């Protein structure tokens, strides 16, 4: 049985246990920020339709692709503040999720 709440969301991506590790940006090491970003990208790719990630597909989602690209680009070597960059990416991801009706939680 589907509840009224569930009908409002197109997809559900369980990122809660990954994101909870990024709660305190000031305490997050660069290496940990990179690991969290990689884990989020993997979870998104396994949970969402493949065509959303393919620029050659008419159903691609360019905003999602930009967010994933930014998450994949987080690097200890190239990014002065990887934890803050991760925080910015998470903010963009949650805004995208709300707009596209993708539930990002447990």
N, CA, C and O atoms as CSV, one atom per row, in Angstrom:
chain,resi,resn,atom,element,x,y,z
A,1,UNK,N,N,0.828,-1.173,0.000
A,1,UNK,CA,C,0.000,0.000,0.000
A,1,UNK,C,C,0.883,1.251,0.000
A,1,UNK,O,O,1.781,1.373,0.834
A,2,UNK,N,N,0.641,2.158,-0.906
A,2,UNK,CA,C,1.412,3.393,-1.000
A,2,UNK,C,C,0.690,4.497,-0.225
A,2,UNK,O,O,-0.510,4.712,-0.397
A,3,UNK,N,N,1.432,5.179,0.615
A,3,UNK,CA,C,0.823,6.263,1.381
A,3,UNK,C,C,0.744,7.526,0.535
A,3,UNK,O,O,1.401,7.634,-0.501
A,4,UNK,N,N,-0.046,8.456,0.976
A,4,UNK,CA,C,-0.178,9.738,0.271
A,4,UNK,C,C,1.173,10.417,0.137
A,4,UNK,O,O,1.470,10.998,-0.907
A,5,UNK,N,N,1.995,10.353,1.173
A,5,UNK,CA,C,3.323,10.957,1.161
A,5,UNK,C,C,4.174,10.370,0.039
A,5,UNK,O,O,4.812,11.120,-0.700
A,6,UNK,N,N,4.197,9.053,-0.100
A,6,UNK,CA,C,5.033,8.391,-1.091
A,6,UNK,C,C,4.677,8.788,-2.515
A,6,UNK,O,O,5.561,8.839,-3.370
A,7,UNK,N,N,3.424,9.068,-2.792
A,7,UNK,CA,C,3.009,9.434,-4.136
A,7,UNK,C,C,3.560,10.788,-4.567
A,7,UNK,O,O,3.594,11.091,-5.760
A,8,UNK,N,N,3.986,11.598,-3.617
A,8,UNK,CA,C,4.519,12.914,-3.940
A,8,UNK,C,C,5.962,12.874,-4.417
A,8,UNK,O,O,6.458,13.869,-4.946
A,9,UNK,N,N,6.640,11.761,-4.245
A,9,UNK,CA,C,8.056,11.641,-4.594
A,9,UNK,C,C,8.221,10.628,-5.716
A,9,UNK,O,O,7.643,9.542,-5.665
A,10,UNK,N,N,9.006,10.976,-6.728
A,10,UNK,CA,C,9.243,10.080,-7.858
A,10,UNK,C,C,10.218,8.959,-7.499
A,10,UNK,O,O,10.034,7.808,-7.896
A,11,UNK,N,N,11.251,9.313,-6.747
A,11,UNK,CA,C,12.314,8.364,-6.404
A,11,UNK,C,C,12.764,8.616,-4.973
A,11,UNK,O,O,12.528,9.683,-4.406
A,12,UNK,N,N,13.416,7.612,-4.404
A,12,UNK,CA,C,13.977,7.726,-3.063
A,12,UNK,C,C,15.431,7.272,-3.116
A,12,UNK,O,O,15.738,6.207,-3.651
A,13,UNK,N,N,16.316,8.082,-2.561
A,13,UNK,CA,C,17.737,7.752,-2.500
A,13,UNK,C,C,18.163,7.831,-1.039
A,13,UNK,O,O,18.055,8.882,-0.408
A,14,UNK,N,N,18.645,6.719,-0.510
A,14,UNK,CA,C,19.050,6.660,0.889
A,14,UNK,C,C,20.478,7.190,1.024
A,14,UNK,O,O,21.446,6.471,0.773
A,15,UNK,N,N,20.591,8.437,1.416
A,15,UNK,CA,C,21.904,9.040,1.625
A,15,UNK,C,C,22.137,9.432,3.086
A,15,UNK,O,O,23.184,9.987,3.419
A,16,UNK,N,N,21.183,9.151,3.941
A,16,UNK,CA,C,21.249,9.626,5.326
A,16,UNK,C,C,22.503,9.156,6.059
A,16,UNK,O,O,23.173,9.955,6.713
A,17,UNK,N,N,22.824,7.872,5.955
A,17,UNK,CA,C,23.987,7.374,6.702
A,17,UNK,C,C,25.292,7.913,6.132
A,17,UNK,O,O,26.294,7.980,6.842
A,18,UNK,N,N,25.292,8.297,4.865
A,18,UNK,CA,C,26.486,8.901,4.263
A,18,UNK,C,C,26.589,10.363,4.698
A,18,UNK,O,O,27.641,10.815,5.151
A,19,UNK,N,N,25.498,11.085,4.558
A,19,UNK,CA,C,25.488,12.524,4.829
A,19,UNK,C,C,25.692,12.825,6.310
A,19,UNK,O,O,26.248,13.868,6.654
A,20,UNK,N,N,25.254,11.933,7.189
A,20,UNK,CA,C,25.404,12.211,8.626
A,20,UNK,C,C,26.869,12.376,9.005
A,20,UNK,O,O,27.179,13.023,10.006
A,21,UNK,N,N,27.772,11.801,8.222
A,21,UNK,CA,C,29.197,11.947,8.496
A,21,UNK,C,C,29.709,13.340,8.150
A,21,UNK,O,O,30.819,13.708,8.535
A,22,UNK,N,N,28.904,14.116,7.423
A,22,UNK,CA,C,29.311,15.458,6.996
A,22,UNK,C,C,28.616,16.552,7.797
A,22,UNK,O,O,28.591,17.705,7.366
A,23,UNK,N,N,28.056,16.216,8.941
A,23,UNK,CA,C,27.280,17.178,9.717
A,23,UNK,C,C,28.091,18.388,10.161
A,23,UNK,O,O,27.604,19.516,10.072
A,24,UNK,N,N,29.296,18.186,10.628
A,24,UNK,CA,C,30.099,19.293,11.133
A,24,UNK,C,C,31.230,19.580,10.143
A,24,UNK,O,O,32.283,18.946,10.192
A,25,UNK,N,N,31.002,20.533,9.252
A,25,UNK,CA,C,31.959,20.856,8.199
A,25,UNK,C,C,33.305,21.277,8.785
A,25,UNK,O,O,34.351,20.982,8.206
A,26,UNK,N,N,33.289,21.964,9.928
A,26,UNK,CA,C,34.534,22.438,10.529
A,26,UNK,C,C,35.422,21.291,11.008
A,26,UNK,O,O,36.642,21.437,11.087
A,27,UNK,N,N,34.818,20.164,11.324
A,27,UNK,CA,C,35.567,19.014,11.826
A,27,UNK,C,C,35.895,17.988,10.741
A,27,UNK,O,O,36.584,17.005,11.011
A,28,UNK,N,N,35.417,18.202,9.540
A,28,UNK,CA,C,35.554,17.235,8.449
A,28,UNK,C,C,36.906,17.399,7.763
A,28,UNK,O,O,37.237,18.484,7.285
A,29,UNK,N,N,37.684,16.321,7.715
A,29,UNK,CA,C,38.970,16.377,7.021
A,29,UNK,C,C,38.736,16.354,5.514
A,29,UNK,O,O,37.677,15.938,5.046
A,30,UNK,N,N,39.728,16.802,4.767
A,30,UNK,CA,C,39.636,16.781,3.319
A,30,UNK,C,C,39.450,15.384,2.774
A,30,UNK,O,O,38.651,15.169,1.862
A,31,UNK,N,N,40.183,14.432,3.327
A,31,UNK,CA,C,40.087,13.041,2.880
A,31,UNK,C,C,38.688,12.478,3.126
A,31,UNK,O,O,38.143,11.757,2.290
A,32,UNK,N,N,38.122,12.811,4.269
A,32,UNK,CA,C,36.777,12.336,4.593
A,32,UNK,C,C,35.742,12.979,3.671
A,32,UNK,O,O,34.795,12.315,3.251
A,33,UNK,N,N,35.912,14.258,3.355
A,33,UNK,CA,C,34.994,14.941,2.438
A,33,UNK,C,C,35.014,14.271,1.069
A,33,UNK,O,O,33.967,14.077,0.451
A,34,UNK,N,N,36.205,13.919,0.600
A,34,UNK,CA,C,36.337,13.234,-0.694
A,34,UNK,C,C,35.636,11.880,-0.634
A,34,UNK,O,O,34.917,11.521,-1.566
A,35,UNK,N,N,35.832,11.128,0.438
A,35,UNK,CA,C,35.206,9.814,0.575
A,35,UNK,C,C,33.682,9.926,0.613
A,35,UNK,O,O,32.987,9.118,-0.002
A,36,UNK,N,N,33.168,10.906,1.322
A,36,UNK,CA,C,31.716,11.108,1.394
A,36,UNK,C,C,31.173,11.476,0.023
A,36,UNK,O,O,30.135,10.958,-0.389
A,37,UNK,N,N,31.858,12.359,-0.689
A,37,UNK,CA,C,31.420,12.756,-2.030
A,37,UNK,C,C,31.352,11.545,-2.956
A,37,UNK,O,O,30.377,11.380,-3.689
A,38,UNK,N,N,32.367,10.706,-2.928
A,38,UNK,CA,C,32.388,9.504,-3.776
A,38,UNK,C,C,31.243,8.556,-3.410
A,38,UNK,O,O,30.610,7.974,-4.290
A,39,UNK,N,N,30.983,8.405,-2.125
A,39,UNK,CA,C,29.903,7.517,-1.676
A,39,UNK,C,C,28.539,8.048,-2.114
A,39,UNK,O,O,27.665,7.271,-2.500
A,40,UNK,N,N,28.355,9.353,-2.057
A,40,UNK,CA,C,27.089,9.949,-2.486
A,40,UNK,C,C,26.892,9.738,-3.988
A,40,UNK,O,O,25.803,9.369,-4.427
A,41,UNK,N,N,27.941,9.970,-4.769
A,41,UNK,CA,C,27.841,9.767,-6.216
A,41,UNK,C,C,27.484,8.309,-6.528
A,41,UNK,O,O,26.625,8.044,-7.369
A,42,UNK,N,N,28.130,7.392,-5.863
A,42,UNK,CA,C,27.833,5.968,-6.093
A,42,UNK,C,C,26.376,5.654,-5.759
A,42,UNK,O,O,25.710,4.938,-6.508
A,43,UNK,N,N,25.877,6.183,-4.642
A,43,UNK,CA,C,24.497,5.933,-4.236
A,43,UNK,C,C,23.518,6.550,-5.235
A,43,UNK,O,O,22.507,5.934,-5.572
A,44,UNK,N,N,23.808,7.758,-5.708
A,44,UNK,CA,C,22.940,8.387,-6.708
A,44,UNK,C,C,22.897,7.558,-7.981
A,44,UNK,O,O,21.824,7.325,-8.537
A,45,UNK,N,N,24.055,7.113,-8.443
A,45,UNK,CA,C,24.118,6.345,-9.693
A,45,UNK,C,C,23.413,4.993,-9.578
A,45,UNK,O,O,22.847,4.509,-10.559
A,46,UNK,N,N,23.440,4.387,-8.410
A,46,UNK,CA,C,22.778,3.090,-8.254
A,46,UNK,C,C,21.280,3.216,-8.002
A,46,UNK,O,O,20.537,2.249,-8.172
A,47,UNK,N,N,20.832,4.405,-7.596
A,47,UNK,CA,C,19.438,4.579,-7.199
A,47,UNK,C,C,18.560,5.312,-8.208
A,47,UNK,O,O,17.335,5.206,-8.150
A,48,UNK,N,N,19.158,6.039,-9.113
A,48,UNK,CA,C,18.390,6.865,-10.048
A,48,UNK,C,C,18.512,6.318,-11.466
A,48,UNK,O,O,19.455,5.588,-11.773
A,49,UNK,N,N,17.568,6.666,-12.326
A,49,UNK,CA,C,17.605,6.171,-13.708
A,49,UNK,C,C,18.908,6.553,-14.418
A,49,UNK,O,O,19.359,7.695,-14.333
A,50,UNK,N,N,19.493,5.602,-15.105
A,50,UNK,CA,C,20.766,5.792,-15.791
A,50,UNK,C,C,20.714,6.933,-16.804
A,50,UNK,O,O,21.687,7.671,-16.961
A,51,UNK,N,N,19.585,7.077,-17.490
A,51,UNK,CA,C,19.496,8.111,-18.525
A,51,UNK,C,C,19.623,9.521,-17.954
A,51,UNK,O,O,19.986,10.445,-18.682
A,52,UNK,N,N,19.334,9.702,-16.684
A,52,UNK,CA,C,19.477,11.023,-16.069
A,52,UNK,C,C,20.933,11.498,-16.071
A,52,UNK,O,O,21.200,12.698,-16.012
A,53,UNK,N,N,21.869,10.548,-16.139
A,53,UNK,CA,C,23.301,10.848,-16.074
A,53,UNK,C,C,23.958,10.916,-17.446
A,53,UNK,O,O,25.157,11.177,-17.542
A,54,UNK,N,N,23.196,10.688,-18.499
A,54,UNK,CA,C,23.735,10.579,-19.849
A,54,UNK,C,C,23.352,11.807,-20.674
A,54,UNK,O,O,22.188,11.979,-21.035
A,55,UNK,N,N,24.328,12.654,-20.970
A,55,UNK,CA,C,24.053,13.876,-21.732
A,55,UNK,C,C,23.521,13.590,-23.137
A,55,UNK,O,O,22.909,14.462,-23.755
A,56,UNK,N,N,23.746,12.388,-23.641
A,56,UNK,CA,C,23.257,12.025,-24.971
A,56,UNK,C,C,21.816,11.530,-24.952
A,56,UNK,O,O,21.242,11.252,-26.004
A,57,UNK,N,N,21.239,11.421,-23.784
A,57,UNK,CA,C,19.864,10.936,-23.649
A,57,UNK,C,C,18.919,12.116,-23.509
A,57,UNK,O,O,19.217,13.082,-22.806
A,58,UNK,N,N,17.789,12.034,-24.176
A,58,UNK,CA,C,16.798,13.121,-24.115
A,58,UNK,C,C,16.274,13.337,-22.691
A,58,UNK,O,O,15.797,14.424,-22.366
A,59,UNK,N,N,16.361,12.311,-21.846
A,59,UNK,CA,C,15.873,12.393,-20.467
A,59,UNK,C,C,16.965,12.754,-19.462
A,59,UNK,O,O,16.762,12.632,-18.254
A,60,UNK,N,N,18.109,13.194,-19.950
A,60,UNK,CA,C,19.188,13.535,-19.013
A,60,UNK,C,C,18.764,14.714,-18.134
A,60,UNK,O,O,17.896,15.506,-18.498
A,61,UNK,N,N,19.391,14.800,-16.994
A,61,UNK,CA,C,19.127,15.900,-16.072
A,61,UNK,C,C,20.439,16.658,-15.902
A,61,UNK,O,O,21.323,16.235,-15.156
A,62,UNK,N,N,20.552,17.780,-16.603
A,62,UNK,CA,C,21.810,18.527,-16.604
A,62,UNK,C,C,22.175,19.072,-15.227
A,62,UNK,O,O,23.356,19.171,-14.894
A,63,UNK,N,N,21.189,19.420,-14.437
A,63,UNK,CA,C,21.473,19.904,-13.088
A,63,UNK,C,C,22.067,18.789,-12.239
A,63,UNK,O,O,23.042,19.002,-11.519
A,64,UNK,N,N,21.482,17.609,-12.324
A,64,UNK,CA,C,22.022,16.462,-11.593
A,64,UNK,C,C,23.438,16.148,-12.067
A,64,UNK,O,O,24.322,15.886,-11.251
A,65,UNK,N,N,23.655,16.174,-13.366
A,65,UNK,CA,C,24.986,15.904,-13.907
A,65,UNK,C,C,25.992,16.925,-13.379
A,65,UNK,O,O,27.115,16.560,-13.033
A,66,UNK,N,N,25.605,18.192,-13.314
A,66,UNK,CA,C,26.493,19.230,-12.764
A,66,UNK,C,C,26.821,18.951,-11.299
A,66,UNK,O,O,27.971,19.089,-10.881
A,67,UNK,N,N,25.822,18.562,-10.528
A,67,UNK,CA,C,26.046,18.269,-9.112
A,67,UNK,C,C,26.992,17.090,-8.959
A,67,UNK,O,O,27.931,17.143,-8.164
A,68,UNK,N,N,26.749,16.020,-9.719
A,68,UNK,CA,C,27.608,14.832,-9.652
A,68,UNK,C,C,29.026,15.184,-10.093
A,68,UNK,O,O,29.995,14.748,-9.471
A,69,UNK,N,N,29.151,15.963,-11.152
A,69,UNK,CA,C,30.470,16.374,-11.636
A,69,UNK,C,C,31.206,17.164,-10.556
A,69,UNK,O,O,32.402,16.962,-10.343
A,70,UNK,N,N,30.498,18.057,-9.881
A,70,UNK,CA,C,31.118,18.833,-8.801
A,70,UNK,C,C,31.510,17.945,-7.627
A,70,UNK,O,O,32.566,18.150,-7.028
A,71,UNK,N,N,30.683,16.967,-7.290
A,71,UNK,CA,C,31.037,16.030,-6.217
A,71,UNK,C,C,32.270,15.212,-6.602
A,71,UNK,O,O,33.168,15.011,-5.785
A,72,UNK,N,N,32.307,14.743,-7.848
A,72,UNK,CA,C,33.442,13.937,-8.309
A,72,UNK,C,C,34.734,14.753,-8.373
A,72,UNK,O,O,35.827,14.192,-8.290
A,73,UNK,N,N,34.613,16.066,-8.519
A,73,UNK,CA,C,35.786,16.927,-8.632
A,73,UNK,C,C,36.396,17.298,-7.280
A,73,UNK,O,O,37.489,17.861,-7.227
A,74,UNK,N,N,35.702,16.990,-6.199
A,74,UNK,CA,C,36.248,17.321,-4.881
A,74,UNK,C,C,37.518,16.525,-4.671
A,74,UNK,O,O,37.535,15.300,-4.785
A,75,UNK,N,N,38.581,17.249,-4.360
A,75,UNK,CA,C,39.888,16.623,-4.221
A,75,UNK,C,C,40.689,17.348,-3.159
A,75,UNK,O,O,40.602,18.569,-3.026
A,76,UNK,N,N,41.457,16.604,-2.418
A,76,UNK,CA,C,42.324,17.201,-1.410
A,76,UNK,C,C,43.424,18.003,-2.103
A,76,UNK,O,O,43.857,19.036,-1.594
A,77,UNK,N,N,43.869,17.532,-3.249
A,77,UNK,CA,C,44.960,18.191,-3.972
A,77,UNK,C,C,44.523,19.467,-4.685
A,77,UNK,O,O,45.260,20.452,-4.716
A,78,UNK,N,N,43.321,19.444,-5.257
A,78,UNK,CA,C,42.882,20.553,-6.095
A,78,UNK,C,C,41.944,21.531,-5.407
A,78,UNK,O,O,41.691,22.616,-5.930
A,79,UNK,N,N,41.438,21.171,-4.272
A,79,UNK,CA,C,40.422,21.987,-3.608
A,79,UNK,C,C,40.963,22.455,-2.262
A,79,UNK,O,O,41.322,21.640,-1.412
A,80,UNK,N,N,41.018,23.770,-2.074
A,80,UNK,CA,C,41.562,24.317,-0.835
A,80,UNK,C,C,40.691,23.976,0.376
A,80,UNK,O,O,41.197,23.756,1.476
A,81,UNK,N,N,39.355,23.937,0.152
A,81,UNK,CA,C,38.427,23.663,1.239
A,81,UNK,C,C,37.439,22.567,0.813
A,81,UNK,O,O,36.276,22.867,0.545
A,82,UNK,N,N,37.877,21.315,0.748
A,82,UNK,CA,C,36.994,20.252,0.254
A,82,UNK,C,C,35.723,20.075,1.086
A,82,UNK,O,O,34.676,19.737,0.534
A,83,UNK,N,N,35.790,20.295,2.390
A,83,UNK,CA,C,34.597,20.132,3.222
A,83,UNK,C,C,33.554,21.190,2.882
A,83,UNK,O,O,32.360,20.892,2.838
A,84,UNK,N,N,33.995,22.421,2.643
A,84,UNK,CA,C,33.049,23.470,2.275
A,84,UNK,C,C,32.473,23.238,0.881
A,84,UNK,O,O,31.299,23.514,0.634
A,85,UNK,N,N,33.298,22.735,-0.020
A,85,UNK,CA,C,32.810,22.407,-1.358
A,85,UNK,C,C,31.769,21.292,-1.272
A,85,UNK,O,O,30.747,21.337,-1.957
A,86,UNK,N,N,32.032,20.292,-0.428
A,86,UNK,CA,C,31.062,19.218,-0.217
A,86,UNK,C,C,29.763,19.791,0.325
A,86,UNK,O,O,28.685,19.416,-0.138
A,87,UNK,N,N,29.843,20.679,1.281
A,87,UNK,CA,C,28.650,21.298,1.861
A,87,UNK,C,C,27.846,22.036,0.784
A,87,UNK,O,O,26.619,21.942,0.752
A,88,UNK,N,N,28.529,22.762,-0.088
A,88,UNK,CA,C,27.853,23.464,-1.184
A,88,UNK,C,C,27.169,22.475,-2.134
A,88,UNK,O,O,26.048,22.707,-2.586
A,89,UNK,N,N,27.854,21.384,-2.426
A,89,UNK,CA,C,27.282,20.357,-3.305
A,89,UNK,C,C,26.053,19.711,-2.672
A,89,UNK,O,O,25.062,19.458,-3.359
A,90,UNK,N,N,26.110,19.445,-1.378
A,90,UNK,CA,C,24.964,18.856,-0.686
A,90,UNK,C,C,23.769,19.798,-0.704
A,90,UNK,O,O,22.631,19.361,-0.881
A,91,UNK,N,N,24.022,21.077,-0.521
A,91,UNK,CA,C,22.945,22.059,-0.579
A,91,UNK,C,C,22.296,22.045,-1.964
A,91,UNK,O,O,21.071,22.062,-2.077
A,92,UNK,N,N,23.111,22.014,-3.009
A,92,UNK,CA,C,22.590,21.966,-4.378
A,92,UNK,C,C,21.833,20.664,-4.625
A,92,UNK,O,O,20.802,20.662,-5.298
A,93,UNK,N,N,22.341,19.557,-4.083
A,93,UNK,CA,C,21.684,18.263,-4.258
A,93,UNK,C,C,20.307,18.254,-3.605
A,93,UNK,O,O,19.343,17.779,-4.205
A,94,UNK,N,N,20.204,18.768,-2.397
A,94,UNK,CA,C,18.898,18.793,-1.719
A,94,UNK,C,C,17.922,19.734,-2.414
A,94,UNK,O,O,16.731,19.433,-2.496
A,95,UNK,N,N,18.404,20.864,-2.913
A,95,UNK,CA,C,17.523,21.753,-3.677
A,95,UNK,C,C,17.031,21.065,-4.947
A,95,UNK,O,O,15.854,21.167,-5.295
A,96,UNK,N,N,17.932,20.365,-5.638
A,96,UNK,CA,C,17.553,19.622,-6.836
A,96,UNK,C,C,16.525,18.549,-6.471
A,96,UNK,O,O,15.512,18.402,-7.155
A,97,UNK,N,N,16.780,17.806,-5.406
A,97,UNK,CA,C,15.868,16.752,-4.981
A,97,UNK,C,C,14.469,17.276,-4.706
A,97,UNK,O,O,13.484,16.656,-5.106
A,98,UNK,N,N,14.376,18.395,-4.037
A,98,UNK,CA,C,13.063,18.996,-3.770
A,98,UNK,C,C,12.368,19.380,-5.073
A,98,UNK,O,O,11.177,19.122,-5.246
A,99,UNK,N,N,13.109,19.994,-5.984
A,99,UNK,CA,C,12.520,20.442,-7.251
A,99,UNK,C,C,12.080,19.270,-8.125
A,99,UNK,O,O,11.071,19.352,-8.825
A,100,UNK,N,N,12.844,18.179,-8.080
A,100,UNK,CA,C,12.566,17.020,-8.947
A,100,UNK,C,C,11.777,15.914,-8.240
A,100,UNK,O,O,11.527,14.851,-8.809
A,101,UNK,N,N,11.393,16.182,-6.997
A,101,UNK,CA,C,10.607,15.219,-6.209
A,101,UNK,C,C,11.382,13.917,-5.986
A,101,UNK,O,O,10.835,12.822,-6.121
A,102,UNK,N,N,12.656,14.059,-5.643
A,102,UNK,CA,C,13.510,12.917,-5.291
A,102,UNK,C,C,13.787,13.016,-3.803
A,102,UNK,O,O,14.410,13.970,-3.335
A,103,UNK,N,N,13.314,12.013,-3.061
A,103,UNK,CA,C,13.482,12.001,-1.609
A,103,UNK,C,C,14.893,11.544,-1.280
A,103,UNK,O,O,15.284,10.426,-1.612
A,104,UNK,N,N,15.655,12.411,-0.626
A,104,UNK,CA,C,17.042,12.123,-0.254
A,104,UNK,C,C,17.092,11.931,1.252
A,104,UNK,O,O,17.249,12.892,2.005
A,105,UNK,N,N,16.957,10.680,1.686
A,105,UNK,CA,C,16.909,10.403,3.116
A,105,UNK,C,C,17.145,8.926,3.363
A,105,UNK,O,O,17.606,8.189,2.490
A,106,UNK,N,N,16.813,8.513,4.586
A,106,UNK,CA,C,16.938,7.101,4.969
A,106,UNK,C,C,15.756,6.314,4.475
A,106,UNK,O,O,15.682,5.106,4.700
